[in-house]
Amino acid sequence: MSYESLFNKMQFELGMLDRGPRPLELLDGHLLPKGTVTLIATDAGSGKSTSSIRAGASAAATGLWTMIGRKQHPEPLRVAILLGEDNNRSFESVLAGLPDDTKLHIRTGVNEKRLLISPFLSFAKTQEEGELFDVEGKPTDLGKSVMRAMREFKPDVIVLDTSTSLSACSYLDRQHAKHTINALNELADDTNSAILLMLHLTKTGSEKLTKESTANDMIRGVSGSAGLIASTRHALAFAPCPPGKFENVQMSDERDTLWMVGVKTNAIPDAAFKIFPVIRDYNERVLRTTDLDGVPLLQTDEGAEKKLQEELRAALPLAIRAAAELRSPFIQKASSKLSVQALAAGPLVDLLPKASASQITDALSQLERDGKIVPCTASRAGGSLVWDVPDGVFARETEYEQITGEKLTVRKGAPLFLELKERMEDLRAVDAETEMQAVEKKARAAEKEAQKGQVEEETGEVKAPAAEAKVTGVEPGSDALDAELMADLDNL
C-alpha cells in the first residue's frame, strides 16, 4: 500500500472544519456527560442502584432525569440498566421498596419498549459466559452480543452496576482497564449515550475523609480500580460528608444525610477536581447534587465565582493603593513574599474576600486590562515590578522625583495589618465623600440648566453659548501646575 493510499484512509474529514466541536450534552444538566463513560464510586448501601432505577424509570416514562442533577428532557429517554449484583429473587426486594410512582414509570417504560432493567445474575446463569468482560477486560462473546443489541436499541443511558459483578477482570492492570473503557467509550460514542459504570469505595477510603480532603483524595479511595480511574475521562466518588464541610446546606427532612462528591474530569472543565455537596434522601435513598430549588450546584458555583471576582476587583485596587501610599507596594510576582497573592493568606485575609492565588491572579489580570491598576518599575524596590493605581505615586515616580528632588522611598517588609486596614478605611471614606460631592455637583448643574431653560422659554431669549471658562486658570508648564501636583502627592 502506497503512503498516499494509507494517508487518505488516515486523514480526517475536511468537513469537520466547518462543523465545529459537538456541544456538551449533560444527562442531568450537571455532572453526567453523554457520549462517554462516567465511573460512579460510593459505599455499598448508599442508594446508587435505587437512584439509577428511579431516575432511569422516570426518564423512560416522562423524560425527567433525577439522579445527581435534575433535567427535564423534551422527550422520554431510552434507558438500559444491568444489575450485576441482583438475581430475580433479590430484585423482587428492590421492587418492593420502590414508591408507587416509580413502579408506574417502570411499567410505562417497559411497555413502550424504552426501558430495560435486567437482574443480570439470573440471566447470566442461562448463558455459557457469565460476564460482559473477561479476565483481561476485553468484551466476551456475551459482552459483544450485548453491545450489538445496545447499538440497535440506541439508548440515551446505560447503567452497569457494578464493574466487579459484570466483569471477570480485577482491573489492577492499566492495559486491562483500557480494554474495557475503550470498548464502552466506543459504545457511548456510537450511541451518544451516557454510560454509568458503578464501583465501590473502600471502607477506609470513606472513613478517612476530613473537611480538608480534596477530590483527588476521594478518587484515590475507589476500591481496586486504579486502572479504571486512570483510563477514564470522567469519574465521580461519593462519600458521607465530614462535619464542617458544607454547613450552609439545608435539608428538607432531618433524617436526610449530607454527602459529597469529588470529581475527576476532562469532560466538564468547570467541574474538574471540585467537590460538591450531595443530599441523600432518607425515604427514597436518592443521591442529589442539586440545591432545594433544583438548580444545579455547578451553576451556583459559577455564580459564586462571578460574585467573588466582582468583590476582588472592587477590593484589590483599594488595597494596592493603600499599600503604595504607605510605601510598602505589593510586588507583581506571585513568588514574592510581598505579592498580593502571598499576603492574601496572611495580613490581608480579613480585608479581602478569601480567594485562591489563581482567583486573585485572574482578578489582577482583569484589573490591569481595564486600566484600574498598573505595574510600575520601582527603583527603590530593587527594580521589581510593583502594583499601583494609575494616578498613584509609583505610577508617577519620575514626576515625583523631579518635583521633590527626592527618591521615592520603599519600606521593607509587608504593610502592617492595622496600618493598612486604617488606610483602606480612610480611602473608602474619602472616595465616598468625593462620589457624593460629584453627585451633588451634577445635580446642581442639572438644576441650573433647567432654570436657565425655563427663563429662556419665558422670555423667548436664547443666548449664544459662552466661551468655556477655565476651571483652574493654570497654564501648562507654570509653577502653579507644579504646586498643584505637589499638593496631590502630599494627599496620597
C-alpha positions in Angstrom: 0.0 0.0 0.0 1.4 3.4 -1.0 1.7 6.2 1.6 -0.9 8.2 -0.4 -3.4 5.4 -0.1 -2.7 4.9 3.6 -2.7 8.6 4.4 -6.0 9.1 2.6 -7.6 6.5 4.9 -6.0 8.1 8.0 -6.8 11.7 7.1 -9.6 13.5 8.9 -12.7 14.7 7.1 -12.2 18.3 6.0 -15.9 18.9 6.6 -15.1 18.8 10.3 -13.5 22.3 10.0 -16.9 23.8 9.2 -18.9 21.8 11.8 -17.0 22.9 14.9 -17.0 20.9 18.2 -20.0 19.0 19.4 -21.9 20.8 22.1 -21.5 19.3 25.6 -24.7 17.4 26.4 -25.3 16.6 30.1 -27.8 13.9 31.0 -28.5 15.5 34.4 -27.7 19.1 33.5 -24.8 18.9 35.9 -22.2 16.1 36.1 -23.2 13.3 33.7 -22.0 13.9 30.1 -23.4 12.0 27.1 -21.1 10.3 24.7 -18.6 8.9 27.3 -18.2 6.7 30.3 -18.7 8.0 33.8 -17.3 6.0 36.8 -19.5 6.4 39.9 -18.0 5.1 43.1 -19.6 5.0 46.5 -20.2 2.9 49.6 -22.4 -0.2 49.4 -25.9 0.5 50.5 -25.6 4.2 49.6 -28.6 4.1 47.2 -26.8 4.3 43.9 -28.8 1.3 42.5 -32.1 2.7 43.7 -31.2 6.2 42.4 -30.3 4.9 39.0 -33.5 2.7 38.8 -35.8 5.6 39.9 -34.0 8.1 37.6 -34.0 5.7 34.6 -37.7 4.8 35.0 -38.7 8.4 35.3 -36.6 9.4 32.2 -38.1 6.5 30.2 -41.6 7.4 31.1 -41.5 11.2 31.3 -38.1 12.4 30.1 -37.2 13.7 33.6 -33.8 12.5 34.9 -33.4 12.9 38.7 -30.1 11.2 39.8 -27.2 13.6 40.8 -28.6 16.5 38.8 -32.1 17.1 37.6 -33.1 17.7 34.0 -36.3 17.6 32.0 -35.7 16.3 28.5 -38.1 17.2 25.7 -38.9 13.5 25.0 -38.8 10.3 27.1 -35.4 8.7 27.0 -34.3 5.2 26.1 -32.6 3.5 29.2 -30.8 0.2 29.8 -29.9 -0.9 33.4 -27.9 -4.0 34.0 -27.8 -5.0 37.7 -24.9 -7.4 38.0 -25.4 -7.9 41.8 -29.1 -8.9 41.6 -30.9 -12.1 40.6 -34.7 -12.4 40.3 -35.2 -13.1 44.0 -33.1 -10.1 45.2 -34.6 -7.8 42.6 -38.1 -8.6 43.9 -37.0 -7.0 47.2 -35.7 -4.0 45.3 -39.0 -3.6 43.5 -41.0 -3.9 46.8 -39.1 -0.9 48.2 -39.8 1.4 45.3 -42.5 4.1 45.6 -45.7 3.8 43.5 -44.8 6.5 41.0 -41.5 4.6 40.1 -43.4 1.4 39.7 -45.8 3.2 37.3 -42.8 4.7 35.4 -41.3 1.2 35.1 -44.5 -0.3 33.7 -44.8 2.6 31.2 -41.2 2.5 30.1 -41.1 -1.3 29.6 -44.5 -1.4 27.8 -43.3 1.4 25.5 -40.0 -0.5 24.9 -37.9 2.4 26.1 -36.7 0.7 29.3 -34.6 -2.4 30.0 -33.9 -3.4 33.7 -32.1 -6.7 33.9 -31.4 -8.6 37.2 -28.3 -9.8 35.4 -27.3 -12.7 37.7 -30.3 -14.7 36.7 -29.8 -14.0 33.0 -26.1 -15.0 33.2 -27.0 -18.4 34.5 -28.6 -19.2 31.2 -25.5 -18.2 29.2 -22.2 -20.1 28.7 -20.4 -16.9 29.8 -21.5 -15.1 32.9 -19.7 -11.8 32.4 -19.5 -9.0 29.9 -15.7 -8.7 30.1 -13.0 -11.4 30.5 -10.0 -11.5 32.8 -8.1 -9.1 30.6 -11.0 -6.6 30.5 -11.9 -7.4 26.9 -15.5 -8.0 25.9 -16.6 -11.6 26.0 -18.8 -13.1 23.3 -21.7 -12.3 25.6 -20.4 -8.8 26.0 -20.1 -8.3 22.3 -23.7 -9.5 21.8 -25.0 -7.2 24.5 -23.1 -4.2 22.9 -24.5 -5.1 19.4 -28.0 -5.1 20.9 -27.3 -1.8 22.6 -26.4 -0.2 19.3 -29.7 -1.4 17.8 -31.6 -0.1 20.9 -29.8 3.3 20.7 -30.1 4.1 24.4 -29.6 7.6 25.9 -28.4 6.0 29.2 -26.7 2.7 30.1 -26.2 1.8 33.7 -23.7 -1.0 34.6 -24.0 -1.9 38.3 -21.2 -2.9 39.2 -17.9 -3.3 37.4 -16.8 -6.2 39.6 -20.1 -8.1 39.2 -20.2 -7.7 35.4 -16.5 -8.5 34.7 -14.0 -11.2 35.5 -11.2 -8.7 35.5 -9.7 -7.1 38.6 -8.5 -4.0 36.7 -5.3 -3.7 38.6 -3.5 -3.7 35.3 -4.0 -0.4 33.3 -3.9 -2.2 30.0 -6.8 -4.4 31.1 -8.7 -1.4 32.2 -8.1 0.3 28.9 -9.7 -2.7 27.1 -13.0 -2.2 29.0 -13.0 1.6 29.0 -12.2 1.8 25.3 -15.0 -0.7 24.4 -17.5 1.3 26.5 -16.4 4.6 25.2 -16.8 3.4 21.6 -20.3 2.2 22.5 -21.1 5.6 24.2 -19.8 7.5 21.1 -21.7 5.3 18.6 -25.0 5.7 20.5 -24.4 9.2 22.1 -25.3 7.7 25.4 -24.2 8.4 29.0 -22.7 5.1 30.3 -22.6 5.0 34.1 -20.2 2.3 35.4 -20.7 1.7 39.2 -17.9 0.9 41.6 -17.4 0.7 45.3 -15.3 2.9 47.7 -13.1 1.2 50.2 -14.3 1.4 53.7 -11.1 3.1 54.9 -11.2 5.4 51.9 -14.5 6.7 53.0 -13.8 6.8 56.8 -10.5 8.7 56.5 -12.0 11.7 54.7 -12.0 15.1 56.5 -13.3 18.5 55.7 -9.9 19.3 54.2 -9.9 16.3 51.9 -9.7 17.0 48.1 -11.4 15.5 45.1 -8.2 13.5 44.5 -8.3 12.1 48.0 -11.8 10.8 47.3 -10.9 9.4 43.9 -7.9 7.5 45.4 -10.4 5.8 47.8 -12.1 3.9 45.0 -11.8 0.1 45.6 -9.4 -1.9 43.4 -9.9 0.3 40.4 -6.6 2.2 39.9 -6.5 1.1 36.3 -10.1 2.1 35.6 -9.7 5.5 37.2 -6.5 6.2 35.2 -8.2 5.2 31.9 -11.4 7.1 32.2 -12.0 10.8 31.3 -14.7 11.2 33.9 -15.1 9.8 37.5 -17.3 10.7 40.5 -16.7 9.5 44.1 -19.5 9.8 46.7 -19.0 9.6 50.4 -20.7 10.8 53.6 -19.7 14.4 54.3 -17.3 15.1 57.2 -18.5 17.6 59.8 -18.0 21.2 58.9 -17.5 20.7 55.2 -20.8 22.2 54.0 -22.5 23.7 57.0 -24.8 26.0 54.9 -26.6 23.2 53.1 -30.2 22.8 54.3 -32.1 19.6 54.1 -35.9 19.2 54.0 -36.0 16.2 56.2 -33.9 15.9 59.4 -33.3 12.2 58.6 -31.7 13.1 55.3 -27.9 12.9 55.3 -25.2 15.2 53.8 -22.8 13.6 51.4 -20.3 15.0 49.0 -18.9 14.1 45.5 -15.4 14.5 44.3 -15.0 15.0 40.5 -12.1 13.9 38.2 -12.8 15.0 34.7 -11.6 16.4 31.4 -15.1 16.2 30.0 -16.6 19.1 32.1 -14.0 21.8 32.5 -15.9 23.8 35.2 -16.2 20.7 37.4 -12.6 19.4 37.3 -11.2 18.4 40.7 -14.1 20.1 42.6 -16.2 18.8 45.5 -19.9 19.3 45.5 -22.4 18.7 48.4 -24.9 15.9 48.0 -28.2 15.3 49.7 -29.1 11.6 50.3 -32.8 11.4 50.7 -33.7 9.1 53.7 -37.0 7.9 52.3 -36.0 7.4 48.7 -32.3 6.7 49.0 -31.6 9.0 46.1 -28.3 11.0 45.8 -28.9 14.5 44.5 -26.2 17.2 43.9 -28.8 19.9 43.5 -30.0 22.6 45.9 -33.5 22.5 47.2 -34.8 24.7 44.3 -33.5 22.1 41.8 -30.8 24.4 40.5 -27.6 22.5 39.6 -24.9 23.4 42.1 -22.4 23.8 39.2 -24.4 26.9 38.2 -24.5 28.1 41.8 -20.7 27.6 42.0 -20.3 29.6 38.8 -22.4 32.4 40.3 -20.4 32.4 43.5 -17.2 32.6 41.4 -18.5 35.6 39.5 -19.5 37.3 42.7 -16.1 36.6 44.3 -14.4 38.1 41.2 -16.5 41.2 41.5 -15.6 41.6 45.1 -11.9 41.1 44.4 -12.0 43.7 41.6 -13.5 46.2 44.0 -11.2 45.4 46.9 -7.8 44.9 45.3 -7.3 48.4 43.8 -8.1 49.8 47.2 -5.6 47.5 49.0 -3.0 48.2 46.3 -3.5 51.9 46.5 -3.3 51.9 50.4 -0.1 49.8 50.4 1.5 52.1 47.8 0.7 55.2 49.9 2.3 53.5 52.9 5.4 53.0 50.7 5.0 49.2 51.0 3.7 48.4 47.5 2.7 44.9 46.5 5.2 43.1 44.2 3.7 41.8 41.0 5.2 38.4 41.0 3.3 35.7 42.9 6.6 34.1 44.1 7.5 37.2 46.1 6.8 37.4 49.8 5.3 40.8 49.3 3.0 39.8 46.5 -0.8 40.3 46.7 -1.3 36.5 46.3 1.0 35.7 49.3 -0.4 38.5 51.5 -4.0 37.4 50.8 -3.4 34.4 53.0 -1.7 36.5 55.7 -2.3 40.1 56.7 -5.0 40.7 54.1 -7.2 37.7 54.9 -9.7 39.8 56.8 -9.5 42.7 54.3 -10.0 40.9 51.0 -12.5 38.2 50.1 -11.0 34.8 50.8 -9.7 33.5 47.5 -7.1 31.3 46.0 -3.9 32.6 44.4 -5.3 31.7 40.9 -8.5 33.6 41.6 -6.6 36.7 42.8 -4.3 36.4 39.7 -7.4 36.3 37.4 -8.8 39.4 39.1 -5.4 41.3 38.9 -5.2 40.4 35.1 -8.7 41.8 34.5 -8.0 44.9 36.5 -4.8 45.5 34.5 -6.7 45.0 31.2 -9.3 47.5 32.4 -6.6 50.1 33.4 -7.6 50.1 37.1 -4.1 49.0 38.2 -0.7 49.3 36.6 2.6 47.5 37.1 5.4 50.0 37.8 9.2 49.7 38.0 10.2 50.9 41.5 13.9 51.7 41.5 14.0 51.6 45.3 12.4 48.2 45.4 15.3 46.5 43.6 13.9 47.2 40.2 10.9 44.9 40.9 7.5 45.5 39.3 5.1 46.7 41.9 1.4 47.4 41.7 -0.2 50.8 41.9 -3.3 52.7 40.7 -2.8 54.8 37.5 -2.6 58.1 39.5 -0.5 56.7 42.3 3.0 57.8 43.3 4.7 54.7 41.9 2.9 55.2 38.6 4.2 58.8 38.6 7.6 58.1 40.2 9.6 60.2 37.7 7.3 63.2 38.2 7.5 62.7 42.0 11.3 62.7 41.9 11.5 65.7 39.5 9.3 67.8 41.7 10.5 66.8 45.1 14.1 66.3 44.2 14.0 63.1 46.3 14.0 59.4 45.5 10.7 57.6 46.2 11.3 55.6 49.3 10.1 52.0 49.7 9.7 50.4 53.2 11.0 46.9 53.8 8.6 44.1 54.5 4.8 43.8 54.3 2.5 46.6 55.3 1.4 46.3 58.9 -2.1 44.9 59.1 -3.7 47.6 61.3 -1.9 50.4 59.4 -3.2 49.0 56.1 -6.7 48.5 57.4 -6.9 52.1 58.7 -5.6 53.5 55.4 -8.1 51.4 53.4 -10.9 52.7 55.6 -9.7 56.3 55.2 -9.6 55.9 51.4 -13.1 54.4 51.4 -14.4 57.4 53.4 -12.6 59.9 51.0 -13.9 58.0 47.9 -17.5 58.0 49.3 -17.3 61.7 50.1 -15.9 62.5 46.7 -18.6 60.5 45.0 -21.2 62.3 47.0 -19.8 65.7 46.0 -19.7 64.6 42.4 -23.4 63.6 42.6 -24.3 66.9 44.3 -22.4 68.9 41.7 -24.1 67.1 38.9 -27.5 67.7 40.5 -26.8 71.4 40.9 -25.7 71.7 37.3 -28.8 69.9 36.1 -31.0 72.2 38.3 -29.2 75.3 37.0 -29.6 74.1 33.4 -33.3 73.5 34.0 -33.8 77.0 35.5 -31.9 78.6 32.5 -34.2 76.7 30.1 -37.2 77.9 32.0 -36.1 81.6 31.8 -35.3 81.3 28.1 -38.7 79.8 27.5 -40.5 82.6 29.4 -38.5 85.4 27.8 -38.1 83.9 24.4 -34.4 84.8 24.6 -31.8 82.3 23.6 -28.2 83.3 24.5 -25.3 82.4 22.4 -23.1 79.8 24.2 -20.5 81.4 26.3 -16.8 80.6 25.9 -15.7 77.8 28.1 -14.4 79.1 31.3 -11.0 77.9 32.6 -11.5 75.7 35.6 -8.2 76.2 37.2 -6.7 79.2 35.5 -3.4 77.3 35.3 -1.3 77.4 32.2 0.6 74.3 31.2 4.2 74.4 32.3 3.6 77.0 35.0 4.9 77.0 38.6 1.2 76.7 39.7 1.0 73.3 38.0 4.0 72.0 39.9 2.4 73.3 43.1 -0.8 71.5 42.3 1.0 68.2 41.6 2.9 68.6 44.9 -0.4 69.0 46.7 -1.8 65.9 45.1 1.2 63.9 46.1 1.0 65.1 49.6 -2.6 63.9 49.8 -1.6 60.4 48.7 
